[in-house]
Amino acid sequence: MKTAKQVVKQVGASGQISLGKEFAGRTVVIDSSEPGVWVIKTAQTIPDSELWLHQPEAAARLDRAMAAIDQPPLAADLEALEEHLRML
């Protein structure tokens, strides 16, 4: 188990606090369970247009597609394909 590291920081006149250069540009989530108590966690955000990729059905389809990449290609039956296309 990791030991918690405690650091004392001063909140500036503008209400800002610096977490350090190692967090520059990172997104964080700030949880406030009670007044004066903050838990800050680094986070990654997902654009709204990509949320569908994280739904179980889409994730399963993507997993199947990725697994198919490792499969050798099958020989095509061009005569059967031509017959099928004629029927359309």
Backbone bond lengths (Angstrom), bond angles and torsions (degrees), N, CA, C in turn:
res aa  C-N    CA-C-N  psi(-1)  N-CA   C-N-CA  omega(-1)  CA-C   N-CA-C  phi
1 M - - - 1.437 - - 1.526 108.22 -
2 K 1.343 115.56 136.80 1.460 120.18 179.86 1.520 110.33 -77.43
3 T 1.317 114.97 145.50 1.457 120.74 174.60 1.519 108.21 -86.92
4 A 1.318 116.44 133.74 1.461 120.68 -179.72 1.519 109.75 -67.26
5 K 1.314 116.15 138.29 1.462 122.17 177.59 1.527 107.40 -101.46
6 Q 1.299 116.63 123.84 1.454 120.58 -178.95 1.523 109.44 -104.77
7 V 1.325 115.65 131.88 1.456 122.35 179.74 1.524 107.83 -129.30
8 V 1.316 116.84 138.67 1.459 121.43 177.57 1.526 108.17 -98.97
9 K 1.326 116.92 127.32 1.468 123.29 179.29 1.522 108.62 -126.96
10 Q 1.309 115.59 154.82 1.478 121.38 176.80 1.529 108.07 -106.16
11 V 1.323 117.32 128.82 1.455 121.44 174.56 1.524 107.12 -76.96
12 G 1.347 116.03 126.41 1.456 120.51 -177.29 1.521 112.54 -72.91
13 A 1.315 115.67 173.06 1.465 122.39 -178.57 1.525 111.84 -60.32
14 S 1.337 117.25 -28.04 1.469 120.62 179.84 1.528 112.09 -86.12
15 G 1.331 117.43 1.21 1.462 120.83 179.16 1.512 113.29 87.88
16 Q 1.322 118.47 10.60 1.460 121.57 -178.01 1.521 111.45 -99.83
17 I 1.331 114.15 154.76 1.455 121.51 175.80 1.529 107.20 -135.10
18 S 1.311 116.82 140.29 1.460 121.03 179.94 1.527 109.25 -96.13
19 L 1.332 115.58 129.79 1.464 119.84 178.36 1.526 111.62 -92.61
20 G 1.313 117.09 -12.62 1.455 120.81 -179.52 1.517 111.24 115.33
21 K 1.332 115.08 156.96 1.469 120.63 -176.12 1.523 112.94 -62.17
22 E 1.324 118.25 -27.89 1.474 119.57 -179.46 1.528 112.76 -64.72
23 F 1.326 117.18 -15.99 1.465 121.19 178.29 1.520 112.58 -105.81
24 A 1.321 117.52 4.63 1.469 121.25 -178.36 1.524 110.22 -58.00
25 G 1.321 116.41 129.58 1.454 121.97 177.95 1.521 114.97 81.00
26 R 1.318 118.48 -4.69 1.469 121.39 -178.81 1.522 110.49 -82.49
27 T 1.317 115.83 153.30 1.457 122.12 173.04 1.523 107.22 -91.53
28 V 1.317 116.30 138.85 1.461 120.10 177.96 1.526 109.85 -129.57
29 V 1.323 115.08 155.17 1.459 123.25 172.93 1.517 106.00 -110.99
30 I 1.319 116.09 131.78 1.466 120.59 180.00 1.520 108.01 -114.72
31 D 1.335 116.02 115.36 1.460 122.06 176.93 1.519 108.35 -99.11
32 S 1.324 115.95 133.07 1.458 120.45 176.77 1.520 107.70 -120.96
33 S 1.331 116.45 100.84 1.461 120.70 -176.94 1.527 112.28 -79.24
34 E 1.336 115.32 -24.42 1.459 120.95 177.01 1.523 107.55 -160.15
35 P 1.321 118.56 163.00 1.469 120.07 -178.43 1.534 111.22 -55.69
36 G 1.326 115.96 129.73 1.452 121.03 178.05 1.516 115.38 84.96
37 V 1.326 117.84 -1.08 1.472 121.32 179.15 1.522 108.55 -117.23
38 W 1.318 116.21 120.35 1.456 121.77 -179.37 1.521 109.30 -127.16
39 V 1.296 115.99 137.81 1.463 121.78 171.72 1.518 105.57 -118.43
40 I 1.322 116.61 119.25 1.461 122.45 -176.80 1.522 108.60 -107.91
41 K 1.333 115.87 124.60 1.466 121.63 -179.30 1.522 109.44 -125.95
42 T 1.326 116.92 137.95 1.459 118.95 173.62 1.521 107.75 -69.48
43 A 1.332 115.79 150.00 1.458 120.69 -175.91 1.516 110.06 -147.15
44 Q 1.316 115.11 164.24 1.450 121.99 171.94 1.516 106.54 -122.95
45 T 1.313 115.85 139.43 1.457 119.49 -179.82 1.518 109.80 -103.73
46 I 1.317 115.38 153.86 1.457 122.29 178.99 1.529 107.50 -115.09
47 P 1.321 118.33 123.46 1.463 119.70 176.95 1.532 110.85 -58.85
48 D 1.325 116.91 144.80 1.464 121.17 -179.90 1.519 112.08 -53.37
49 S 1.322 116.66 -37.38 1.469 120.38 -177.41 1.527 112.67 -69.49
50 E 1.340 117.71 -11.67 1.465 120.98 -179.52 1.532 113.03 -111.95
51 L 1.323 117.27 2.15 1.467 120.33 -179.22 1.523 112.31 -59.54
52 W 1.336 117.12 -33.94 1.463 120.61 -177.95 1.530 111.28 -59.55
53 L 1.328 117.44 -27.74 1.461 120.54 -179.66 1.522 112.42 -66.08
54 H 1.322 116.62 -20.49 1.455 121.10 -176.28 1.529 112.55 -100.25
55 Q 1.328 117.01 5.31 1.457 120.96 174.42 1.529 108.12 -78.20
56 P 1.329 119.02 145.57 1.469 121.26 -175.61 1.536 113.97 -54.38
57 E 1.328 117.83 -42.75 1.467 119.94 -177.98 1.531 111.00 -65.09
58 A 1.318 117.25 -44.52 1.467 120.70 180.00 1.523 110.39 -67.56
59 A 1.320 116.81 -40.19 1.463 120.10 179.32 1.524 110.55 -62.64
60 A 1.343 117.47 -40.26 1.466 120.91 178.60 1.530 110.95 -64.96
61 R 1.344 116.91 -41.24 1.468 120.30 177.80 1.519 111.09 -63.44
62 L 1.327 116.74 -41.50 1.461 120.45 178.34 1.528 111.12 -65.26
63 D 1.340 116.71 -39.28 1.470 120.23 177.50 1.525 110.73 -61.56
64 R 1.352 116.84 -42.56 1.485 120.22 178.62 1.518 110.33 -64.55
65 A 1.330 117.37 -40.35 1.460 120.58 179.97 1.529 110.75 -65.31
66 M 1.313 116.83 -41.61 1.463 120.04 179.22 1.532 111.01 -66.22
67 A 1.330 117.27 -36.99 1.473 120.82 178.04 1.521 110.28 -66.45
68 A 1.330 117.21 -33.80 1.460 121.04 -179.03 1.529 111.99 -67.55
69 I 1.316 117.25 -24.63 1.465 120.72 179.56 1.521 110.76 -60.31
70 D 1.329 117.14 -33.43 1.464 122.04 -177.48 1.526 113.30 -81.81
71 Q 1.330 117.62 -6.17 1.460 120.97 -178.64 1.526 110.42 -86.19
72 P 1.340 117.03 141.48 1.474 118.48 176.55 1.526 109.98 -67.85
73 P 1.330 117.43 148.49 1.468 119.36 179.89 1.529 111.08 -66.99
74 L 1.322 115.74 150.01 1.463 121.87 177.00 1.525 108.94 -94.81
75 A 1.319 115.37 149.00 1.466 119.66 176.76 1.527 108.55 -68.99
76 A 1.321 116.00 137.61 1.465 120.75 -179.51 1.524 109.94 -86.80
77 D 1.317 115.61 141.92 1.464 121.84 173.88 1.526 106.35 -97.37
78 L 1.327 116.30 89.59 1.457 121.08 -174.07 1.520 111.91 -65.83
79 E 1.326 117.57 -33.45 1.471 119.83 178.52 1.532 110.08 -64.55
80 A 1.310 117.77 -42.81 1.463 121.08 178.83 1.534 110.06 -65.27
81 L 1.333 116.88 -37.81 1.460 120.72 177.79 1.526 111.05 -64.58
82 E 1.342 116.76 -44.14 1.464 119.99 177.91 1.524 110.91 -60.78
83 E 1.315 116.72 -42.67 1.463 120.89 179.34 1.532 110.72 -62.98
84 H 1.302 115.92 -42.73 1.459 120.98 179.31 1.544 109.82 -62.76
85 L 1.320 117.25 -43.00 1.464 120.64 -178.97 1.527 111.47 -67.35
86 R 1.324 117.75 -33.11 1.476 120.83 176.51 1.524 111.16 -64.67
87 M 1.305 116.45 -32.70 1.467 121.58 -177.10 1.536 111.66 -73.49
88 L 1.317 116.38 -20.26 1.470 119.18 -177.02 1.476 111.70 -75.05
